[in-house]
Amino acid sequence: MKWHVFPEGPMCSIRRAMMLWLLPMFLLVGATSAALSYWTYGRMVNGFMDEQMQQVAYSVSAHQVAQLPQQTPERIHKWGAYVVQVFDASGAPAVSSVAGFGLPAQRVPGFHDVVHDGRRWRAYVNPVADGRTVQVVQSGSFRSGLAAERAFTAIAPVLVLLPLAMLALWLVARAMARALQDIGRQAAQQDEHNLTGLSLERVPSEIGPLVVSFNALLTRLRDAFATQRRFVQDAAHELRTPVAAIGLQLENLRCDVDCGETSERFAQLEAGVRRAQRVVDQMLRLSRQEAAGADGPAIVDLQGQLRESINTLIALADQRNIDLAWPRTRTPRRSRCAAPPATCAACSTT
């Protein structure tokens, strides 16, 4: 099955296809950037806070403290204040910066992630040589919030630019679609009388081959229409004189046809010739109309048209004793009299 970039149905559009493919990509890039920023700032915050916890633990371990500054829950959870606990050699709480803070001492020295009273805590345990144990604890939710805040600060420009980029993409795609529609309107204006090539000015390189191919097709159509017009015109001119001559011969034979079956067949023959004459006349009118529509206004040779008409009708005029004359020229009527001109009064008058 062949893969297509454009979907089927109503979604088969350049704008919709671009949004369909690029919108998920933008969202994926935004989500990936946010997750990467959160992970990066989380490591940074944890590393910085862990080092501070170590420094506090070392400082308390170096002194015999009987009392520590008391911390409030707001400072602990909102501002990330440290909870310092000192345990005696038996593991019983000796001193604490928060009264009633019941987090037991961790047995293994170092950093620990523990859960107490439904909250996450980060603890650092530092044993002292005299048997005491110093434990420094910090709120895990504060660390997560601080990392999320720093990550959001870093990703905020991307989040702001994302809808703007999508809007700009939509507007650019709309402008591109309008440009393509203009090309389509230019193509729709073409007809058999106006087959001009489409302009390649400001046509994208991806659409250029299509426009060039369409112009080549228009050229072939223009040549085909010209050939057709020449053929119809030549055929009409070639058929007009023989059909007119046949009509004259039939008219000359009309008086010699007897009544009866022969006369009926002769009438059918005359009707057929008249139909042929009408077809030839229609072909001539069609060729002239097409030539006028294709070439526009043109100079008509009236003398040539008159000469052609006289040459076509001269036999009929001769039969009916009608003189056909040019300006400054008189066409002599050919007499059917067998007598010499000197003895024929009709011939001598001409």
C-alpha positions as CSV (number, residue, x, y, z in Angstrom):
1,M,0.0,0.0,0.0
2,K,1.4,3.4,-1.1
3,W,2.0,5.9,1.7
4,H,0.6,9.4,1.2
5,V,1.4,12.5,3.1
6,F,-2.2,13.9,2.6
7,P,-5.0,12.1,4.4
8,E,-8.2,11.1,2.8
9,G,-11.6,12.9,3.0
10,P,-12.1,16.4,4.3
11,M,-8.5,16.5,5.8
12,C,-7.0,16.3,2.3
13,S,-5.6,19.9,2.4
14,I,-2.2,21.4,2.6
15,R,-3.1,23.5,5.7
16,R,-4.7,20.5,7.5
17,A,-1.9,18.2,6.5
18,M,0.8,20.5,7.8
19,M,-1.1,21.0,11.1
20,L,-1.8,17.3,11.3
21,W,1.9,16.4,11.0
22,L,3.5,19.4,12.7
23,L,1.1,20.0,15.6
24,P,2.0,16.6,17.3
25,M,5.6,17.2,16.6
26,F,5.4,20.7,18.3
27,L,3.6,19.1,21.3
28,L,6.1,16.3,21.5
29,V,9.0,18.8,21.4
30,G,7.4,20.9,24.1
31,A,6.7,17.9,26.3
32,T,10.2,16.6,25.8
33,S,11.8,20.0,26.6
34,A,9.7,20.3,29.7
35,A,10.6,16.8,30.9
36,L,14.3,17.3,30.1
37,S,14.3,20.7,31.9
38,Y,12.6,19.2,35.0
39,W,15.1,16.3,35.1
40,T,18.1,18.7,34.7
41,Y,16.9,21.2,37.3
42,G,15.9,18.4,39.6
43,R,19.5,17.0,39.6
44,M,20.8,20.5,40.0
45,V,18.6,21.3,43.0
46,N,19.2,17.9,44.6
47,G,22.9,18.2,44.3
48,F,23.0,21.8,45.7
49,M,20.6,21.0,48.6
50,D,22.5,17.7,49.4
51,E,25.7,19.6,49.7
52,Q,24.1,22.2,52.0
53,M,22.6,19.4,54.2
54,Q,26.1,17.9,54.5
55,Q,27.6,21.2,55.6
56,V,24.8,21.7,58.2
57,A,25.3,18.1,59.5
58,Y,29.1,18.6,59.7
59,S,28.6,21.9,61.5
60,V,26.2,20.5,64.1
61,S,28.4,17.4,64.6
62,A,31.4,19.5,65.4
63,H,29.7,21.2,68.4
64,Q,27.8,20.1,71.5
65,V,24.5,21.7,71.0
66,A,21.8,21.8,73.7
67,Q,19.2,23.7,71.7
68,L,18.5,24.4,68.0
69,P,16.5,27.3,66.4
70,Q,12.9,26.1,66.0
71,Q,11.4,26.0,62.5
72,T,7.7,26.4,61.6
73,P,5.8,24.1,59.2
74,E,5.5,27.0,56.7
75,R,9.2,27.5,56.6
76,I,9.8,23.8,56.2
77,H,7.4,23.0,53.4
78,K,7.3,26.4,51.7
79,W,10.8,27.7,52.0
80,G,12.7,24.4,52.4
81,A,14.1,25.0,55.9
82,Y,16.2,22.1,57.3
83,V,15.0,20.0,60.2
84,V,18.0,19.1,62.3
85,Q,17.8,16.1,64.7
86,V,20.5,15.0,67.2
87,F,20.2,11.4,68.6
88,D,22.2,10.2,71.6
89,A,24.2,7.0,71.7
90,S,21.1,4.9,72.5
91,G,19.2,6.3,69.5
92,A,16.8,8.4,71.5
93,P,16.0,12.0,70.3
94,A,18.2,14.5,72.2
95,V,17.7,17.8,70.3
96,S,15.4,18.7,67.4
97,S,14.7,22.0,65.5
98,V,11.0,21.0,65.3
99,A,9.2,19.9,68.4
100,G,7.4,16.6,68.0
101,F,9.1,15.7,64.7
102,G,9.0,12.0,65.0
103,L,11.2,10.9,62.1
104,P,13.4,8.1,63.5
105,A,17.2,8.1,62.9
106,Q,18.3,6.1,59.8
107,R,20.8,3.5,60.7
108,V,22.9,3.7,57.5
109,P,25.0,6.9,57.2
110,G,24.5,9.0,54.0
111,F,21.5,10.2,52.0
112,H,18.0,8.6,52.2
113,D,14.6,9.2,50.6
114,V,12.0,8.4,53.3
115,V,8.3,8.8,53.8
116,H,7.0,10.1,57.1
117,D,3.4,11.2,58.0
118,G,2.4,10.8,54.3
119,R,5.1,13.2,53.1
120,R,8.4,12.6,51.2
121,W,11.6,13.7,53.0
122,R,15.3,13.8,52.0
123,A,17.5,12.9,55.0
124,Y,21.2,12.9,55.6
125,V,22.7,10.9,58.4
126,N,26.1,11.7,59.9
127,P,27.4,9.6,62.8
128,V,29.6,11.3,65.3
129,A,32.6,9.7,67.1
130,D,31.1,10.2,70.6
131,G,28.1,8.0,69.7
132,R,25.7,10.7,68.7
133,T,24.0,10.8,65.3
134,V,23.1,14.0,63.5
135,Q,20.3,13.8,61.0
136,V,19.4,16.7,58.7
137,V,16.0,16.4,56.9
138,Q,14.4,18.5,54.1
139,S,11.0,18.4,52.5
140,G,10.9,16.4,49.3
141,S,7.9,18.2,47.9
142,F,9.8,21.5,48.3
143,R,12.6,20.1,46.2
144,S,10.2,18.9,43.5
145,G,8.4,22.2,43.5
146,L,11.7,24.1,43.2
147,A,12.8,21.9,40.3
148,A,9.4,22.3,38.6
149,E,9.5,26.1,39.1
150,R,13.0,26.4,37.6
151,A,12.0,24.1,34.7
152,F,8.9,26.1,34.0
153,T,11.0,29.3,34.0
154,A,13.2,27.7,31.4
155,I,10.4,26.2,29.3
156,A,8.1,29.3,29.5
157,P,9.5,30.9,26.3
158,V,9.1,27.7,24.4
159,L,5.5,27.4,25.6
160,V,4.8,31.0,24.6
161,L,6.5,30.6,21.2
162,L,4.7,27.2,20.5
163,P,1.2,28.7,19.8
164,L,2.8,31.6,18.0
165,A,4.7,29.2,15.8
166,M,1.5,27.2,15.1
167,L,-0.4,30.4,14.3
168,A,2.4,31.6,12.0
169,L,2.5,28.1,10.4
170,W,-1.3,28.3,9.8
171,L,-1.0,31.8,8.2
172,V,1.8,30.8,6.0
173,A,0.0,27.7,4.9
174,R,-3.1,29.8,4.2
175,A,-1.1,32.2,2.1
176,M,0.5,29.3,0.2
177,A,-3.0,27.9,-0.4
178,R,-4.2,31.2,-1.8
179,A,-1.2,31.4,-4.1
180,L,-2.0,27.9,-5.4
181,Q,-5.7,28.9,-5.8
182,D,-4.6,31.9,-7.9
183,I,-2.7,29.5,-10.2
184,G,-5.8,27.4,-10.4
185,R,-7.9,30.4,-11.3
186,Q,-5.5,31.3,-14.1
187,A,-5.7,27.8,-15.4
188,A,-9.6,27.9,-15.2
189,Q,-9.6,31.0,-17.4
190,Q,-8.1,29.1,-20.3
191,D,-10.4,28.1,-23.1
192,E,-10.1,27.2,-26.8
193,H,-9.9,30.8,-27.8
194,N,-7.4,31.9,-25.1
195,L,-4.7,29.3,-24.4
196,T,-1.9,31.4,-22.9
197,G,0.7,29.9,-20.7
198,L,0.7,30.4,-16.9
199,S,3.2,32.8,-15.4
200,L,6.2,31.2,-13.6
201,E,6.8,34.4,-11.5
202,R,6.8,33.7,-7.8
203,V,5.9,30.1,-8.3
204,P,7.5,27.8,-5.7
205,S,10.2,25.4,-7.0
206,E,8.1,22.5,-5.9
207,I,5.1,23.7,-8.0
208,G,7.2,24.9,-10.9
209,P,7.4,21.5,-12.7
210,L,3.6,21.2,-12.5
211,V,3.1,24.7,-14.1
212,V,5.7,23.9,-16.8
213,S,3.9,20.7,-17.6
214,F,0.6,22.5,-17.7
215,N,2.0,25.1,-20.1
216,A,3.4,22.4,-22.3
217,L,-0.1,20.8,-22.4
218,L,-1.6,24.2,-23.3
219,T,0.9,24.5,-26.2
220,R,-0.1,21.1,-27.5
221,L,-3.8,21.9,-27.2
222,R,-3.2,25.3,-29.0
223,D,-1.5,23.5,-31.8
224,A,-4.3,20.8,-31.9
225,F,-7.0,23.5,-32.1
226,A,-5.1,25.4,-34.8
227,T,-4.8,22.2,-36.8
228,Q,-8.4,21.4,-36.4
229,R,-9.4,24.9,-37.6
230,R,-7.2,24.7,-40.6
231,F,-8.6,21.2,-41.4
232,V,-12.2,22.4,-41.1
233,Q,-11.5,25.5,-43.2
234,D,-9.6,23.7,-45.9
235,A,-12.2,20.9,-46.1
236,A,-15.1,23.5,-46.3
237,H,-13.3,25.4,-49.1
238,E,-12.5,22.2,-51.0
239,L,-16.0,20.9,-50.7
240,R,-17.9,24.1,-51.4
241,T,-17.1,24.3,-55.2
242,P,-17.8,20.7,-56.0
243,V,-21.0,20.7,-54.1
244,A,-22.1,23.9,-55.8
245,A,-21.2,22.5,-59.2
246,I,-23.3,19.4,-58.5
247,G,-26.2,21.6,-57.4
248,L,-25.9,23.5,-60.7
249,Q,-25.8,20.3,-62.7
250,L,-28.9,19.0,-60.9
251,E,-30.7,22.3,-61.6
252,N,-29.8,22.0,-65.3
253,L,-31.1,18.5,-65.4
254,R,-34.4,19.3,-63.7
255,C,-36.1,20.2,-66.9
256,D,-35.1,16.8,-68.5
257,V,-36.4,14.7,-65.7
258,D,-39.8,13.0,-66.3
259,C,-42.5,12.9,-63.8
260,G,-43.0,9.7,-61.7
261,E,-40.6,7.6,-59.8
262,T,-37.5,9.2,-61.5
263,S,-38.7,12.7,-60.4
264,E,-39.1,11.5,-56.9
265,R,-35.6,10.1,-56.7
266,F,-34.3,13.2,-58.3
267,A,-35.9,15.3,-55.6
268,Q,-34.3,13.1,-53.0
269,L,-30.9,13.7,-54.7
270,E,-31.5,17.4,-54.7
271,A,-32.4,17.3,-51.0
272,G,-29.2,15.5,-50.2
273,V,-27.2,18.0,-52.2
274,R,-28.9,20.9,-50.3
275,R,-28.1,19.2,-47.0
276,A,-24.5,18.9,-48.1
277,Q,-24.4,22.6,-49.0
278,R,-25.8,23.5,-45.6
279,V,-23.1,21.4,-43.9
280,V,-20.4,23.0,-45.9
281,D,-21.8,26.5,-45.1
282,Q,-21.9,25.6,-41.4
283,M,-18.3,24.4,-41.5
284,L,-17.2,27.6,-43.1
285,R,-19.1,29.7,-40.5
286,L,-17.6,27.6,-37.7
287,S,-14.1,27.9,-39.0
288,R,-14.5,31.7,-39.4
289,Q,-15.9,32.1,-35.9
290,E,-13.1,30.0,-34.4
291,A,-10.5,31.9,-36.3
292,A,-12.0,35.2,-35.2
293,G,-12.1,34.0,-31.5
294,A,-8.6,32.7,-31.6
295,D,-6.9,35.5,-33.5
296,G,-9.1,38.4,-32.5
297,P,-9.9,41.3,-34.9
298,A,-8.3,40.9,-38.3
299,I,-8.3,42.6,-41.7
300,V,-10.6,40.9,-44.2
301,D,-9.8,40.9,-47.9
302,L,-13.1,41.9,-49.4
303,Q,-11.9,41.6,-53.0
304,G,-10.7,38.1,-52.4
305,Q,-14.0,37.2,-50.8
306,L,-15.9,38.7,-53.8
307,R,-13.7,37.0,-56.3
308,E,-14.3,33.6,-54.6
309,S,-18.0,34.2,-54.5
310,I,-18.2,35.2,-58.2
311,N,-16.1,32.2,-59.3
312,T,-18.5,30.0,-57.4
313,L,-21.7,31.5,-58.7
314,I,-20.6,32.4,-62.2
315,A,-22.1,29.2,-63.7
316,L,-25.5,29.8,-62.1
317,A,-25.4,33.5,-63.2
318,D,-24.6,32.4,-66.7
319,Q,-27.5,30.0,-66.7
320,R,-29.9,32.7,-65.6
321,N,-28.5,35.4,-67.9
322,I,-27.2,37.5,-65.0
323,D,-24.2,39.8,-65.4
324,L,-21.6,39.7,-62.5
325,A,-19.3,42.8,-62.6
326,W,-16.3,44.0,-60.6
327,P,-15.8,47.7,-59.8
328,R,-14.1,49.0,-63.0
329,T,-14.4,45.5,-64.4
330,R,-17.3,43.9,-66.3
331,T,-17.6,40.2,-66.5
332,P,-18.9,39.2,-69.9
333,R,-21.9,36.9,-70.1
334,R,-21.2,33.8,-72.0
335,S,-23.9,33.3,-74.6
336,R,-25.3,29.9,-75.3
337,C,-26.2,31.0,-78.8
338,A,-24.6,28.8,-81.5
339,A,-24.7,31.5,-84.2
340,P,-21.6,33.7,-84.9
341,P,-21.4,36.9,-82.9
342,A,-21.8,39.0,-86.0
343,T,-25.2,37.3,-86.9
344,C,-26.6,37.2,-83.3
345,A,-28.1,40.4,-82.0
346,A,-27.9,39.3,-78.4
347,C,-24.2,38.5,-78.7
348,S,-23.4,41.7,-80.7
349,T,-24.9,43.8,-77.9
350,T,-22.5,42.4,-75.4
